[in-house]
């Protein structure tokens, strides 16, 4: 586990989130409040959602029949994406913290952690189930380096 | 022979009519409360009808109208395949560009597209297909999507009334009464066209005339390439051929001696065959599994359970008694009965789910046949029931599933789509549509 991972504060902007993601080249970052209570994850994929028409970004919650089969009919350019990012860039990440990402408790078993890391292909927030405080994150690297360091 | 005996011996020696009535009331109450998923409610009601001895399993199964079930499943499967072709996005974008991307024009065009598509597909599916493109277009035009969404909800319920397959109440009436596709088109679509024209005019006055979009935003919509929305041209061709064949099948059903369920399920099978032919086994099973998962099993099992509950009630003679009371109340006058059914169905359907209501009304109306000179005499009543139950769904946000589906999509996109806000505009519009139906029924049948 990485005990003091970089985190996003709920009041940080989407632009801050992009900078931090780019700086560390992470796939996602935990979002916390003033007391370091865990609010959810903000993933790189969410940024892409913000660049798309809002109905596509929210489609995960729709029945599959309500999802657009493709967007090939739109001919947007990088300039369009940039201008769209400028409008969403000032919004707070707290709004976009995804609470559905699986998390684990500090005392979770190793196999539970390996399974979650395998299924999410990402890192997993370690959250105290009682206080809801973010204790750290567990990444694929944490587990792989543990396996490698025999002595 | 044992199961025949079981049919008449209710547990605890209670009168089966009381048990059946209690179960019907409880089922209705639980569906209205929306605290428990409606499929669970209907299946529980059905199970208790059997366990408490009102029906045995054999009679319960006989009470399920598999023509309705097959038609629903067949159409759901066809849509699931056709959807992947991108046909519906094509239609929406094409229609938006036909009116040079003017917001008022798009508002009108999308109502027409929704009403026409809804006449052939169920309303929830229609709005699920048209609303996402609507959002994309509105976002581009920087106009508020709310008027578009309300207009489409209303158009989907209106368009669905026009045909046998457009709305579940019609499927039920068609199947249980034995009315065919053409009878629905001939009797209902004339008035439905008038109603949609009137409603579109109202929508234009309410919202359309004040909608504006900047020229550059309209240019962005004009830059949409609808042909790119077609993801799979081969699949589109196959879909169009099968849909046309299914439609021809419905139109000539009587001549062919086929029931709608056969036509729909056969159409679904042929479309899947065309889509899967030549693909490896694993891919085929993926396509088929996917098609099955996109069917709305909640609706299907809701129907199955409901059919059993209603056949339990019917078997005790309760519905015949209620029918007599209704005929007494209207003095056995056909005109009064038809108009009473129209308005009562409309108001009730605005508040409760119209499927259980219609399923209960059908055996009741059938029981009135002797009063009105046999089954032929009942025709005005069936059209009154259909128009009332389908159009009434527009009245409130909870009146029809399509309304709730769009409200859910809107709320997720951050657009307020509340009960009162919707009902304030939609209820008066619903009353106007039912008033037009009233005039139509009086003019044509009474």
Interface residues (C-beta under 8 A of the other chain):
Chain A: X53 X54 X55 X56 X58 X59 X61 X62 X63 X64 X65 X66 X67 X68 X69 X70 X71 X72 X73 X74 X75
Chain B: X79 X80 X83 X84 X85 X86 X89 X93 X125 X128 X129 X131 X132 X133 X135 X136 X139 X223 X224 X225 X226 X227 X228 X229 X231 X293 X294 X405 X409 X412 X413 X414
